Amino acid sequence: MFDSITGSLKNAINKIRHKDDAAALKKATTELKKSLLKADIHHKTTKELVTEVELETKKNGIGQDSFVNALKNQFTKVLTTEGNQGFVFSNTPPTTILMTGLQGSGKTTTTGKLANYLKTRKKKVLVAACDLQRLAAVEQLKQIAAQVEVDIYFDDNENDPVKIAKAAQEKAQKELYDVLLIDTAGRLAIDEELMLQLSNIKDSINPDEIFYVADSLTGHDATKTAQTFKEKIGIDGVILSKYDGDTKGGVALSIAHQVGVPLRFIGIGEKMPDLEVFIPDRIVSRLLGLGDIEGLAEKTSAIIDEKKAKEVTKKIKKGEFNFNDFLEQLAMMSKLGSMKSIIGMIPGLSQMAGPLKDMDFENSDEIKRIKAMISSMTKKEREQPSLINPSRKRRIANGSGLSEVQVNKILKQFKNASKMAKKLSSKGGMKGLQNMLSQMGPGGMPKIPR
Ligand SMILES: Nc1nc2c(ncn2[C@@H]2O[C@H](COP(=O)(O)OP(=O)(O)OP(=O)(O)O)[C@@H](O)[C@H]2O)c(=O)[nH]1
């Protein structure tokens, strides 16, 4: 998700090789500034962040470790704004969310994604179709609701969105829904009529939170419109849509700081599972290429049961992650949405996000090769990859139709990844970064040979 920023941060970090090298720190901060601006992070945010990183590194003694820690702290500071993180449930259900945004920002799709996010977490969700501005919007929401299997409230005979919102809320209260998501109308640009309509809905239903869906492809305009929505109707969170199409990626890192409202979720594709929760410290971990074990486990537990997710995390931490776990994860991952984002959550694998980002699980040659290799292993070998000696490798290569070189490389890659995962998920994980960076060449992890 953040591969280009992660890559340039790595370049900045690599400028510092020795302790107390002030000239190297200068080079690193110059590189940092250049890459943040190139990523389209707001210039004010960039300036503040770079200055603070430099000060903190100097204060703690110049070195790669202290520079990485300063980056981690300062990024977390920039991404953290007063307000809720992720999805927060009200003490008195239904938690009512007003979804707002400009026309085409992805508001209706995002309403469906959020409904799906909550549904996979076993919540009873009702969506309300209050976008009466665009003719097809109600129909679109009906289709999306059917797709993610949540209930929808609409009224084709009513043309007052306030009345529809109110009736939806009554239904949600009476029928004990956990969450009510209200899709509202958008406009091509901010206008008084839209703001008045939203204010009226807000006054009538008193939502727990108002989310503003901003199109990340509009760059700094996304920040500006969010600001205006905040001033005019008050918003509690921003959801950045279409982040998958944003090659620069910096808006996500400065929008909360600029608008003063937390970024809650990011849309990373057109499919319903393509919604990522935005928790600052987890995002920072991914930005620095350290993955997000906690996020992965949380996401995983929505698909498989929580106990199993914990088991996997424990296995990773103990370095016992084996090929059976790998196959199981692979089958499950295809249900989790974008490959790029999943890879970014696995420590040590985030550098592969580039080559693997568009991977299609069913049809990918790389995955087919790995599966072929695993299917030629014995039960014991899958459970205990360390058993695989040269003669076993030859047998596996023959059985899977791969060359010995290919088998060797895949095994090595698996071993390295589990080692890194173990190291980085431990308490001293930050220290592991230094080792990880020194082990990796400029292209990240070695590619699986074709
Ligand atoms: N690639 C990508 N496309 C997205 C994402 N979110 C939404 N879209 C697409 O953006 C387009 C517009 O989305 P809608 O949900 O219809 O937009 P809207 O804001 O509800 O529009 P109005 O109802 O007209 O206000 C659709 O084609 C969506 O599939 C995303 O995160 N990534």
Ligand as a Chemical Component Dictionary entry (heavy atoms), coordinates in Angstrom:
data_LIG
# 
_chem_comp.id                   LIG 
_chem_comp.type                 NON-POLYMER 
_chem_comp.pdbx_formal_charge   0 
_chem_comp.three_letter_code    LIG 
# 
loop_
_chem_comp_atom.comp_id 
_chem_comp_atom.atom_id 
_chem_comp_atom.alt_atom_id 
_chem_comp_atom.type_symbol 
_chem_comp_atom.charge 
_chem_comp_atom.model_Cartn_x 
_chem_comp_atom.model_Cartn_y 
_chem_comp_atom.model_Cartn_z 
_chem_comp_atom.pdbx_ordinal 
LIG N1  N1  N 0 -10.171 1.642  -7.609  1  
LIG C1  C1  C 0 -11.056 2.045  -6.716  2  
LIG N2  N2  N 0 -12.271 2.449  -7.123  3  
LIG C2  C2  C 0 -13.153 2.850  -6.197  4  
LIG C3  C3  C 0 -12.848 2.856  -4.813  5  
LIG N3  N3  N 0 -13.931 3.318  -4.154  6  
LIG C4  C4  C 0 -14.872 3.579  -5.091  7  
LIG N4  N4  N 0 -14.406 3.314  -6.328  8  
LIG C5  C5  C 0 -15.077 3.487  -7.624  9  
LIG O1  O1  O 0 -15.406 4.855  -7.793  10 
LIG C6  C6  C 0 -16.579 4.995  -8.566  11 
LIG C7  C7  C 0 -17.549 5.944  -7.890  12 
LIG O2  O2  O 0 -18.020 5.332  -6.711  13 
LIG P1  P1  P 0 -19.486 5.563  -6.133  14 
LIG O3  O3  O 0 -19.553 4.804  -4.887  15 
LIG O4  O4  O 0 -20.493 5.305  -7.172  16 
LIG O5  O5  O 0 -19.436 7.113  -5.869  17 
LIG P2  P2  P 0 -20.411 8.018  -5.001  18 
LIG O6  O6  O 0 -19.549 8.935  -4.237  19 
LIG O7  O7  O 0 -21.393 7.208  -4.252  20 
LIG O8  O8  O 0 -21.142 8.853  -6.089  21 
LIG P3  P3  P 0 -22.542 9.572  -5.937  22 
LIG O9  O9  O 0 -23.521 8.521  -5.518  23 
LIG O10 O10 O 0 -22.751 10.020 -7.328  24 
LIG O11 O11 O 0 -22.402 10.670 -4.989  25 
LIG C8  C8  C 0 -17.126 3.592  -8.759  26 
LIG O12 O12 O 0 -16.745 3.143  -10.030 27 
LIG C9  C9  C 0 -16.401 2.771  -7.688  28 
LIG O13 O13 O 0 -16.221 1.427  -8.073  29 
LIG C10 C10 C 0 -11.532 2.432  -4.408  30 
LIG O14 O14 O 0 -11.152 2.423  -3.219  31 
LIG N5  N5  N 0 -10.692 2.033  -5.399  32 
# 
loop_
_chem_comp_bond.comp_id 
_chem_comp_bond.atom_id_1 
_chem_comp_bond.atom_id_2 
_chem_comp_bond.value_order 
_chem_comp_bond.pdbx_ordinal 
LIG N1  C1  SING 1  
LIG C1  N2  DOUB 2  
LIG C1  N5  SING 3  
LIG N2  C2  SING 4  
LIG C2  C3  DOUB 5  
LIG C2  N4  SING 6  
LIG C3  N3  SING 7  
LIG C3  C10 SING 8  
LIG N3  C4  DOUB 9  
LIG C4  N4  SING 10 
LIG N4  C5  SING 11 
LIG C5  O1  SING 12 
LIG C5  C9  SING 13 
LIG O1  C6  SING 14 
LIG C6  C7  SING 15 
LIG C6  C8  SING 16 
LIG C7  O2  SING 17 
LIG O2  P1  SING 18 
LIG P1  O3  DOUB 19 
LIG P1  O4  SING 20 
LIG P1  O5  SING 21 
LIG O5  P2  SING 22 
LIG P2  O6  DOUB 23 
LIG P2  O7  SING 24 
LIG P2  O8  SING 25 
LIG O8  P3  SING 26 
LIG P3  O9  DOUB 27 
LIG P3  O10 SING 28 
LIG P3  O11 SING 29 
LIG C8  O12 SING 30 
LIG C8  C9  SING 31 
LIG C9  O13 SING 32 
LIG C10 O14 DOUB 33 
LIG C10 N5  SING 34 
# 
